Amino acid sequence: MTVAIRERVYRAPRREAQATATREAIVAAAGRLFADQGWAPTTMAAVAAEAGVTAKSVYAVADKAGLLLLALERHEAERPGGDVATELLRHYPLCRTLEHGAAAEPALRDAWRAHQRRHRADAKRIVRAVADAGQLRAGLPAGRAADAVWSLVTWHTVALLVEERGWGHAKLARWLDEVVRRQISDG
């Protein structure tokens, strides 16, 4: 006769909560450092110091590329739902880091391509809204209009305007409106 032995399941809710908090601290620290310093200067040791944990704890969460992906995922989940200018100002530092990281780290290349597909889809939504309002420039194909918005409104452009020219939210919002109006609209 075979006797089934029940395996005792060990659960430690306090330990699980602590592990979750540590993981969140690491991902948040990585996100801050990637946004502030970029890909190359952000080291695992710097993330550990910023999060107040050991490097071993950081490596237990993910490697450097994985940390950037987790930071981006967290960043997307925190989307406050503001206007386009607000989102660009909030998002461009991590977009820059992702592009630079993808150039150095093959594990990030698919994520960069996916980001570009989402960015192009956002441009298509803007064009669709202009077209639905009856203001798309006559004779301008929607695909070409989307390409114009997609290529002009990038992290590169935002970084130049904000970091080199000192633009804030209001000026960036006016410029975005002007770009859309001049490039794709009859209005």
Short mmCIF file of the C-alpha atoms (twelve columns), coordinates in Angstrom:
data_MODEL
# 
_entry.id   MODEL 
# 
loop_
_atom_site.group_PDB 
_atom_site.id 
_atom_site.type_symbol 
_atom_site.label_atom_id 
_atom_site.label_alt_id 
_atom_site.label_comp_id 
_atom_site.label_asym_id 
_atom_site.label_seq_id 
_atom_site.Cartn_x 
_atom_site.Cartn_y 
_atom_site.Cartn_z 
_atom_site.pdbx_PDB_model_num 
ATOM 1   C CA . MET A 1   0.000   0.000  0.000   1 
ATOM 2   C CA . THR A 2   1.247   3.449  -0.906  1 
ATOM 3   C CA . VAL A 3   0.641   6.281  1.481   1 
ATOM 4   C CA . ALA A 4   0.447   9.736  0.004   1 
ATOM 5   C CA . ILE A 5   2.501   12.177 1.948   1 
ATOM 6   C CA . ARG A 6   1.217   15.694 1.898   1 
ATOM 7   C CA . GLU A 7   3.869   18.232 1.362   1 
ATOM 8   C CA . ARG A 8   3.676   21.067 3.794   1 
ATOM 9   C CA . VAL A 9   3.487   24.420 2.046   1 
ATOM 10  C CA . TYR A 10  5.565   27.070 3.674   1 
ATOM 11  C CA . ARG A 11  4.106   30.554 3.519   1 
ATOM 12  C CA . ALA A 12  5.574   33.590 5.162   1 
ATOM 13  C CA . PRO A 13  3.374   36.576 4.290   1 
ATOM 14  C CA . ARG A 14  5.665   39.061 6.022   1 
ATOM 15  C CA . ARG A 15  8.683   37.747 4.097   1 
ATOM 16  C CA . GLU A 16  6.731   37.814 0.821   1 
ATOM 17  C CA . ALA A 17  5.702   41.419 1.462   1 
ATOM 18  C CA . GLN A 18  9.298   42.339 2.242   1 
ATOM 19  C CA . ALA A 19  10.527  40.655 -0.951  1 
ATOM 20  C CA . THR A 20  7.907   42.498 -2.993  1 
ATOM 21  C CA . ALA A 21  8.888   45.810 -1.404  1 
ATOM 22  C CA . THR A 22  12.565  45.130 -2.101  1 
ATOM 23  C CA . ARG A 23  11.826  44.252 -5.722  1 
ATOM 24  C CA . GLU A 24  9.761   47.434 -6.135  1 
ATOM 25  C CA . ALA A 25  12.539  49.518 -4.578  1 
ATOM 26  C CA . ILE A 26  15.062  48.015 -6.993  1 
ATOM 27  C CA . VAL A 27  12.894  48.579 -10.068 1 
ATOM 28  C CA . ALA A 28  12.062  52.147 -8.975  1 
ATOM 29  C CA . ALA A 29  15.752  52.896 -8.335  1 
ATOM 30  C CA . ALA A 30  16.700  51.455 -11.720 1 
ATOM 31  C CA . GLY A 31  14.027  53.562 -13.402 1 
ATOM 32  C CA . ARG A 32  15.279  56.751 -11.749 1 
ATOM 33  C CA . LEU A 33  18.888  56.033 -12.636 1 
ATOM 34  C CA . PHE A 34  18.139  55.001 -16.224 1 
ATOM 35  C CA . ALA A 35  16.067  58.175 -16.696 1 
ATOM 36  C CA . ASP A 36  18.628  60.461 -15.040 1 
ATOM 37  C CA . GLN A 37  21.892  58.914 -16.232 1 
ATOM 38  C CA . GLY A 38  21.085  56.777 -19.259 1 
ATOM 39  C CA . TRP A 39  22.154  53.286 -20.230 1 
ATOM 40  C CA . ALA A 40  25.945  53.213 -19.940 1 
ATOM 41  C CA . PRO A 41  26.442  55.026 -16.604 1 
ATOM 42  C CA . THR A 42  23.732  53.045 -14.811 1 
ATOM 43  C CA . THR A 43  25.480  50.112 -13.172 1 
ATOM 44  C CA . MET A 44  24.086  47.321 -11.074 1 
ATOM 45  C CA . ALA A 45  26.128  48.648 -8.145  1 
ATOM 46  C CA . ALA A 46  24.563  52.094 -8.598  1 
ATOM 47  C CA . VAL A 47  21.079  50.555 -8.642  1 
ATOM 48  C CA . ALA A 48  21.893  48.632 -5.462  1 
ATOM 49  C CA . ALA A 49  23.143  51.783 -3.731  1 
ATOM 50  C CA . GLU A 50  20.114  53.797 -4.884  1 
ATOM 51  C CA . ALA A 51  17.716  51.082 -3.670  1 
ATOM 52  C CA . GLY A 52  19.623  50.530 -0.416  1 
ATOM 53  C CA . VAL A 53  20.196  46.827 -1.079  1 
ATOM 54  C CA . THR A 54  23.076  44.570 -2.035  1 
ATOM 55  C CA . ALA A 55  24.158  43.984 -5.620  1 
ATOM 56  C CA . LYS A 56  23.205  40.331 -5.105  1 
ATOM 57  C CA . SER A 57  19.616  41.445 -4.435  1 
ATOM 58  C CA . VAL A 58  19.613  43.461 -7.653  1 
ATOM 59  C CA . TYR A 59  20.920  40.538 -9.706  1 
ATOM 60  C CA . ALA A 60  18.238  38.332 -8.127  1 
ATOM 61  C CA . VAL A 61  15.603  40.586 -9.706  1 
ATOM 62  C CA . ALA A 62  17.106  40.856 -13.210 1 
ATOM 63  C CA . ASP A 63  20.172  41.654 -15.254 1 
ATOM 64  C CA . LYS A 64  20.696  45.216 -16.499 1 
ATOM 65  C CA . ALA A 65  18.560  44.804 -19.627 1 
ATOM 66  C CA . GLY A 66  15.837  43.120 -17.601 1 
ATOM 67  C CA . LEU A 67  15.883  45.966 -15.080 1 
ATOM 68  C CA . LEU A 68  15.357  48.495 -17.854 1 
ATOM 69  C CA . LEU A 69  12.421  46.486 -19.201 1 
ATOM 70  C CA . LEU A 70  10.911  46.239 -15.709 1 
ATOM 71  C CA . ALA A 71  11.419  49.980 -15.196 1 
ATOM 72  C CA . LEU A 72  9.694   50.701 -18.524 1 
ATOM 73  C CA . GLU A 73  6.825   48.379 -17.620 1 
ATOM 74  C CA . ARG A 74  6.419   50.138 -14.271 1 
ATOM 75  C CA . HIS A 75  6.645   53.530 -15.985 1 
ATOM 76  C CA . GLU A 76  3.886   52.585 -18.442 1 
ATOM 77  C CA . ALA A 77  1.662   51.313 -15.622 1 
ATOM 78  C CA . GLU A 78  2.004   54.653 -13.816 1 
ATOM 79  C CA . ARG A 79  0.772   56.612 -16.849 1 
ATOM 80  C CA . PRO A 80  -1.216  59.496 -15.359 1 
ATOM 81  C CA . GLY A 81  -3.236  60.004 -18.528 1 
ATOM 82  C CA . GLY A 82  -2.184  63.581 -19.212 1 
ATOM 83  C CA . ASP A 83  -1.953  65.345 -22.535 1 
ATOM 84  C CA . VAL A 84  0.617   64.467 -25.184 1 
ATOM 85  C CA . ALA A 85  3.140   67.071 -23.971 1 
ATOM 86  C CA . THR A 86  2.939   65.742 -20.409 1 
ATOM 87  C CA . GLU A 87  3.477   62.187 -21.590 1 
ATOM 88  C CA . LEU A 88  6.422   63.156 -23.797 1 
ATOM 89  C CA . LEU A 89  8.100   65.075 -20.977 1 
ATOM 90  C CA . ARG A 90  7.607   62.165 -18.604 1 
ATOM 91  C CA . HIS A 91  8.596   59.435 -21.016 1 
ATOM 92  C CA . TYR A 92  11.462  60.685 -23.177 1 
ATOM 93  C CA . PRO A 93  14.344  59.973 -20.751 1 
ATOM 94  C CA . LEU A 94  13.520  56.258 -20.609 1 
ATOM 95  C CA . CYS A 95  12.929  56.159 -24.383 1 
ATOM 96  C CA . ARG A 96  16.426  57.544 -24.881 1 
ATOM 97  C CA . THR A 97  17.828  54.918 -22.521 1 
ATOM 98  C CA . LEU A 98  15.976  52.139 -24.319 1 
ATOM 99  C CA . GLU A 99  17.314  53.221 -27.706 1 
ATOM 100 C CA . HIS A 100 20.870  53.524 -26.400 1 
ATOM 101 C CA . GLY A 101 20.553  50.229 -24.550 1 
ATOM 102 C CA . ALA A 102 19.216  48.489 -27.660 1 
ATOM 103 C CA . ALA A 103 22.298  49.615 -29.583 1 
ATOM 104 C CA . ALA A 104 24.516  47.947 -26.977 1 
ATOM 105 C CA . GLU A 105 22.404  45.035 -25.785 1 
ATOM 106 C CA . PRO A 106 20.768  42.585 -28.208 1 
ATOM 107 C CA . ALA A 107 18.234  41.609 -25.517 1 
ATOM 108 C CA . LEU A 108 16.690  45.106 -25.811 1 
ATOM 109 C CA . ARG A 109 16.374  45.297 -29.591 1 
ATOM 110 C CA . ASP A 110 12.932  43.711 -29.754 1 
ATOM 111 C CA . ALA A 111 11.717  46.030 -26.998 1 
ATOM 112 C CA . TRP A 112 12.982  49.047 -28.968 1 
ATOM 113 C CA . ARG A 113 11.199  47.840 -32.108 1 
ATOM 114 C CA . ALA A 114 8.002   47.288 -30.110 1 
ATOM 115 C CA . HIS A 115 8.337   50.788 -28.671 1 
ATOM 116 C CA . GLN A 116 8.627   52.190 -32.207 1 
ATOM 117 C CA . ARG A 117 5.505   50.277 -33.290 1 
ATOM 118 C CA . ARG A 118 3.573   51.760 -30.328 1 
ATOM 119 C CA . HIS A 119 4.913   55.223 -31.146 1 
ATOM 120 C CA . ARG A 120 3.776   54.834 -34.786 1 
ATOM 121 C CA . ALA A 121 0.362   53.640 -33.583 1 
ATOM 122 C CA . ASP A 122 0.109   56.768 -31.398 1 
ATOM 123 C CA . ALA A 123 0.926   58.898 -34.450 1 
ATOM 124 C CA . LYS A 124 -1.805  57.103 -36.400 1 
ATOM 125 C CA . ARG A 125 -4.310  57.900 -33.625 1 
ATOM 126 C CA . ILE A 126 -3.411  61.586 -33.832 1 
ATOM 127 C CA . VAL A 127 -3.864  61.548 -37.601 1 
ATOM 128 C CA . ARG A 128 -7.159  59.681 -37.248 1 
ATOM 129 C CA . ALA A 129 -8.434  62.336 -34.811 1 
ATOM 130 C CA . VAL A 130 -7.463  65.108 -37.255 1 
ATOM 131 C CA . ALA A 131 -9.115  63.218 -40.123 1 
ATOM 132 C CA . ASP A 132 -12.270 62.531 -38.078 1 
ATOM 133 C CA . ALA A 133 -12.510 66.264 -37.409 1 
ATOM 134 C CA . GLY A 134 -12.403 66.791 -41.183 1 
ATOM 135 C CA . GLN A 135 -9.119  68.668 -40.957 1 
ATOM 136 C CA . LEU A 136 -6.609  66.309 -42.607 1 
ATOM 137 C CA . ARG A 137 -4.860  68.176 -45.407 1 
ATOM 138 C CA . ALA A 138 -6.490  67.408 -48.736 1 
ATOM 139 C CA . GLY A 139 -4.563  64.877 -50.773 1 
ATOM 140 C CA . LEU A 140 -2.323  63.832 -47.869 1 
ATOM 141 C CA . PRO A 141 -2.527  60.065 -47.357 1 
ATOM 142 C CA . ALA A 142 -3.089  59.095 -43.728 1 
ATOM 143 C CA . GLY A 143 -0.011  56.846 -43.753 1 
ATOM 144 C CA . ARG A 144 2.228   59.678 -44.880 1 
ATOM 145 C CA . ALA A 145 0.708   61.989 -42.280 1 
ATOM 146 C CA . ALA A 146 1.347   59.379 -39.585 1 
ATOM 147 C CA . ASP A 147 4.942   59.025 -40.782 1 
ATOM 148 C CA . ALA A 148 5.402   62.795 -40.472 1 
ATOM 149 C CA . VAL A 149 4.081   62.903 -36.909 1 
ATOM 150 C CA . TRP A 150 5.963   59.714 -35.952 1 
ATOM 151 C CA . SER A 151 9.278   61.047 -37.255 1 
ATOM 152 C CA . LEU A 152 8.975   64.601 -35.926 1 
ATOM 153 C CA . VAL A 153 7.636   63.919 -32.444 1 
ATOM 154 C CA . THR A 154 10.338  61.710 -30.950 1 
ATOM 155 C CA . TRP A 155 12.359  61.573 -27.758 1 
ATOM 156 C CA . HIS A 156 15.218  63.145 -29.746 1 
ATOM 157 C CA . THR A 157 13.199  66.233 -30.582 1 
ATOM 158 C CA . VAL A 158 11.775  66.567 -27.085 1 
ATOM 159 C CA . ALA A 159 15.229  66.209 -25.525 1 
ATOM 160 C CA . LEU A 160 16.629  68.941 -27.768 1 
ATOM 161 C CA . LEU A 161 13.780  71.334 -27.020 1 
ATOM 162 C CA . VAL A 162 13.734  70.656 -23.275 1 
ATOM 163 C CA . GLU A 163 17.417  70.146 -22.488 1 
ATOM 164 C CA . GLU A 164 19.073  72.434 -25.016 1 
ATOM 165 C CA . ARG A 165 16.444  75.140 -25.407 1 
ATOM 166 C CA . GLY A 166 14.883  75.039 -21.939 1 
ATOM 167 C CA . TRP A 167 11.318  74.507 -23.085 1 
ATOM 168 C CA . GLY A 168 8.673   73.652 -20.534 1 
ATOM 169 C CA . HIS A 169 5.267   72.025 -20.825 1 
ATOM 170 C CA . ALA A 170 3.337   75.001 -22.216 1 
ATOM 171 C CA . LYS A 171 5.827   75.775 -24.976 1 
ATOM 172 C CA . LEU A 172 6.132   72.092 -25.918 1 
ATOM 173 C CA . ALA A 173 2.330   71.729 -26.044 1 
ATOM 174 C CA . ARG A 174 2.031   74.775 -28.356 1 
ATOM 175 C CA . TRP A 175 4.782   73.405 -30.593 1 
ATOM 176 C CA . LEU A 176 3.092   69.988 -30.825 1 
ATOM 177 C CA . ASP A 177 -0.161  71.641 -31.846 1 
ATOM 178 C CA . GLU A 178 1.695   73.721 -34.421 1 
ATOM 179 C CA . VAL A 179 3.538   70.707 -35.849 1 
ATOM 180 C CA . VAL A 180 0.325   68.775 -36.290 1 
ATOM 181 C CA . ARG A 181 -1.477  71.760 -37.786 1 
ATOM 182 C CA . ARG A 182 1.306   72.667 -40.227 1 
ATOM 183 C CA . GLN A 183 2.270   69.170 -41.255 1 
ATOM 184 C CA . ILE A 184 -1.019  67.363 -41.662 1 
ATOM 185 C CA . SER A 185 -3.967  69.705 -41.161 1 
ATOM 186 C CA . ASP A 186 -5.982  72.063 -43.295 1 
ATOM 187 C CA . GLY A 187 -7.142  73.806 -40.108 1 
# 
